[in-house]
C-alpha cells in the first residue's frame, strides 16, 4: 500500500507541475518531479519496496532530473535569445532596405531634374511657362465659376425661405378670414 500511495502522490505532483506554463524553470521543475517519480519507482523495484530505497531513489532521480531539466531550460533560453537577436537583425535590415529605397528614389528624381535642366532649351522653358499660365488661368476661371454657383445657390435658398415664410403668413391670414380662430 505504501508503494501505491507514494507513486500516486508523485504522479499527481507531476501532473500539477505541468500546468505552470509561464514558469521560467519549468524544465527543471518537471525534471525534478519526473526524476523523483522514476527514481522512487526504481528504488522500490531494486530495494524490495523498502521506504529508504524509495526515498533514496526519489532523491537521486529528482537531483538528476533537475540537472537535466535545468540544462533544457538554459538551452531554451539560449534559443529564445538567439531568435530575438535574429528578429532584431532582420528588422534592422528591413529598415536599412527601406532607407536605401528612399535614397534611390530621391537620386532618381534628382537625376531626372538634372537631365531636364541639361537638355532644356529656351523654347522648352517658354512652352512650360505658357502651359503653366494656361493651367493657372483655367483654375482661376473654374474657381470664379464655383464661387458664382455657390452665391446663386445661397440666393435660391434665401428666396425659398422667404417664399415659405410668406406662405405661412398667407395661410394664417386665410384662417383668420375664415374665422378659424
N, C-alpha and C positions, 0 to 999 in steps of 0.2 A: 504493500500500500504506500510506503514511503517513496519508492521509486516513481510510481504513477503520480503522486501528489507533487513531487519536486519537478518532474518533467512537465506536468501541466502548468505549474506556476511559471517555469522558464519559457514555455511556448507562449503563454499569454503575455508575458513581458515582451517577448519578441514581436508579437502582433501589435501591441500597443505602441511600441517604439517606432514601428514602421510608419505610423501616422504622422510623425513630425517631419514634414517635408521641408520646412524652412530652417531646420536645424543645420548650422554650418558644419557640425561634427556628426552628421547623420551616418556616414560610413563607419566612423569609429564606434559610435554607439551600437549600430547594427552588428558590427564585427564582434564587439564585446558580448552582446546578447547571443548571437549565433554561436560564437566560440564557447560561451558558458554552457549553452544547451548541449551542443555536440560534445564538449569536454565532460559534462556531467553524465551524459549517456555513455560515453566511452569509459569513464571512471567506474560507472555502475556495472558495465559489462566485464571490465577487466578485474575489478576488485570484488567480485561476488556480491555486489549490492551493498557493500559496507558504506555507511554515510560519509566516512572520512575520505574514501576513494571518490565518491560522487562529488564532494565539495572540492577536493584537490583537482579533479578533472575539470570541474566547472571553473575554478580559479585559473588554472593553467590555460584552458581553452579560451576563457574571457580575455586573458592577457594577450595571447597570440592573436585572437580575433581582433582585439582593439588595435594592436600594432598594424595588422593588415588593413583594417578599416581606416586607420589614420593615414596610411600610405595612399589609399584610394582617395581620401579627402584632399590630400596635398596634390595629387595628380589632377584631380578635378579642378582645384583652384588654379593650378598652373595652366590648364587648358582654357579655363574661363578668362584668365589674364591674357593669354596669347590671342584668344578670339577678340577680346576687347581692343588689343593693340592692332590687330588686323583691321578691325572695323574702323578704328581711328585713322589708320594709314589710308584706307580706302576713301573715307570721307575727305581727307586732305587731298588725295589725288583728284577726286571729283571737283573740289573747289579750284585746284590748280588748272584743271582742264577747262572749267568754265571761264576762269580769268584769261587763259590763253585764247579761247574762242572770242571773248570780248576784244582782246588786243588785236586779234586778226581782223575782226570786223572793222575796228577803228582804223587800222592800217589800210585796209581795202578802200574804205571811204576816202581816206586822205589821198590814196593813190589815184582814185577816180577824179577827185577835185584837182589834183596836181596835173593830171593828164588833160583835163578840160582847160585848165589855165595855160598849159603849154601849147595846145592846139587851137585855142580860140583866136579868132580874128576880130578886128574892129566891127566888121559886118555882123559876126555872131553876137557880139555884145549888144550892138544896136538892135538886132532882132529880138534878143532876150528882153531888153528894156521895153521895146514896143509891146511884146506879149504880156509883160508884167503890167504895163499901163492899161492894156485892153482888159485884162482879168480884173484889175482894181476898179475900172470904170463899170464893168458888168456887175461886180459885187456891190458897188455904191448904188447902182440902179435897182438892184434887187432889194437892198436894204430900204431904199426910199419907197419902193412899191409895197414892201411888207408893212412899213410904218403907216402908209396911207390906208392899207387894208385894215390894219388894227384900228385906226381912227374911224373909218366907216363902220366897223363892227360896233365900236363904242356908241356911235351916234344912233345906230339902229337899236341897240339895247335901251338907250335912253328914251328913244321915241316909243318903243314898245311899253316901257314903264309908264310913260305919260298917257298912252292910249289906255292901258289897264286902269290907271287911276281915274281917267275921265269916264270910262265905262262904269266903274264902281259908283262914281258920283251921279251919273245919269240914272243908274238903276235905283239909287237912293231917292232921287227926285221923283221917279216914276212911282215908287212905293208910297211916297208921301202924297202924291197926287191921287192915288187910288185909295188912300185912306187906310192903308195897312198898318198905320201906327196907332 
